[in-house]
């Protein structure tokens, strides 16, 4: 059997098991389908466009460095087209499918089939994209899992503000409370590493009242709802994959440069969605997150634990980060080294339907030293947002 065929089978096995398996389980399930050697399986898994390997801690299961508990996660650059169906779009390289069909419960689908948007993965446009990306072995449910954990626009993000503060255990420091369009759930639980377990003050349930109300609007089917933790955990691993495509764009100028190039310090929104047509010629930074923390040590270098730094930065009570060594957010220095934060374009500079833009919030400190969110955000955002 060819390596190409083995690759498609491995991807199908992963997507039929909620998007990921440990190496030992994957090898076992593959053996039930076809004869496959460790050499061929490991060669297949080296295709980083289709597979992400998260190192395990168990005993070696192969001569290629993989352990039996190494997690293999299905990956793909394929996304739903953001311009479909509102704008005429041809040969965009993205799927033209109904968003709610992918989420699982389009109210216009089913027997009535009155939905004006495509539910057909085999139509000419969609099947061409599926074939180009080696996804033709996947059925609709398997493709759904692949998209849910890879396309950042389909499911809401975790609210970082909810995960901060101790005064309000229900909302954290999230000022939007019930109106928040992000999930109020423990970020460490979703990542699978909450050290507090059942004693954690943050929610560990996707079926809580606030979360359920938000998820109901997405029309998720029951099977997806039951597997949300694993989907989000896989999403978390996938978004942490280091990107090398934009490395030169981020470090192409010296740290001591006094002339600011705004485009070279802005993260490309299209690259995050996996369809920047300029590729390596893009004047913006190519990175897999809407923010990027870097430290200057001769050249700009990525800081570890970016998510924790970002959470600290989003809390107006913090002057410094909690990590060691800490970052001073007022001076943007870490010890004697300069620090910078790159981000996507401000939300006020893009149309409302744009996702993953940077939303800036402004706070004012009262006479008692308490920070409160400004009521009139617009007057600050248009004039001061970077």
Beta strands, then each sheet from edge to edge (+ up, - down):
strand 1: 20-22
strand 2: 51-54
strand 3: 71-74
strand 4: 291-296
strand 5: 300-302
strand 6: 333-334
strand 7: 337-343
strand 8: 363-365
strand 9: 371-373
sheet 1: 1+ 3- 2+
sheet 2: 5+ 4- 7+ 6-
sheet 3: 8+ 9-
end
